[in-house]
Amino acid sequence: MVTLCLHILQNLNLLIYYFGTLDPIKNVLRWMLWRLLWWLLLPLYNHLHLLHQDLLISKIALAGGLDWQAEF
């Protein structure tokens, strides 16, 4: 009986170590929140990155670094 209790306590300690809590619903909700943030923030990051590249190209073009007529 004591061995069984120690075995259960060891498994609970492993669960706490790996998941941070004993409540699996909180873990699922935390995972869903991270996925939601990932899917919301990644397109925003990509959009801002492309906008930044466009601004850099515009600055180079205004400075005379690109010959737009030669490209077209």
C-alpha positions as CSV (number, residue, x, y, z in Angstrom):
1,M,0.0,0.0,0.0
2,V,2.8,2.4,0.9
3,T,4.6,1.5,-2.3
4,L,1.5,2.2,-4.3
5,C,1.0,5.6,-2.7
6,L,4.7,6.5,-3.4
7,H,4.3,5.4,-7.0
8,I,1.2,7.6,-7.4
9,L,3.0,10.6,-5.8
10,Q,5.9,10.1,-8.2
11,N,3.5,10.1,-11.1
12,L,1.8,13.3,-9.8
13,N,5.2,14.9,-9.4
14,L,6.0,14.1,-13.0
15,L,2.6,15.5,-14.1
16,I,3.3,18.7,-12.2
17,Y,6.7,18.9,-13.7
18,Y,5.6,18.4,-17.3
19,F,2.4,20.3,-17.3
20,G,2.7,22.8,-14.4
21,T,-0.7,22.0,-13.0
22,L,-2.9,19.0,-12.2
23,D,-5.8,20.4,-14.3
24,P,-5.7,19.1,-17.8
25,I,-8.4,21.5,-18.9
26,K,-6.2,24.4,-18.1
27,N,-3.4,22.9,-20.2
28,V,-5.7,22.5,-23.2
29,L,-7.0,26.0,-22.8
30,R,-3.4,27.3,-22.5
31,W,-2.4,25.4,-25.6
32,M,-5.5,26.7,-27.5
33,L,-4.7,30.3,-26.5
34,W,-1.1,30.0,-27.7
35,R,-2.3,28.5,-31.0
36,L,-4.9,31.4,-31.4
37,L,-2.2,34.0,-30.7
38,W,0.1,32.3,-33.1
39,W,-2.5,32.3,-35.9
40,L,-3.4,35.9,-35.2
41,L,0.0,37.4,-34.7
42,L,1.9,35.6,-37.5
43,P,-0.1,37.2,-40.4
44,L,0.3,40.6,-38.7
45,Y,4.1,40.1,-38.4
46,N,4.3,39.0,-42.1
47,H,2.2,42.1,-43.1
48,L,4.4,44.4,-41.1
49,H,7.6,42.8,-42.5
50,L,6.4,43.2,-46.1
51,L,5.4,46.8,-45.4
52,H,8.8,47.5,-44.0
53,Q,10.4,46.0,-47.1
54,D,8.2,48.2,-49.3
55,L,9.2,51.3,-47.3
56,L,12.9,50.4,-47.7
57,I,12.5,50.0,-51.5
58,S,10.7,53.4,-51.6
59,K,13.5,55.1,-49.7
60,I,16.1,53.6,-52.0
61,A,14.1,54.6,-55.0
62,L,13.7,58.2,-53.7
63,A,17.4,58.4,-53.1
64,G,18.0,57.5,-56.7
65,G,19.3,54.0,-56.0
66,L,16.9,52.3,-58.3
67,D,16.2,53.1,-61.9
68,W,12.5,52.1,-62.2
69,Q,12.2,52.8,-65.9
70,A,15.0,50.4,-66.7
71,E,13.1,47.6,-64.9
72,F,9.9,48.0,-66.9
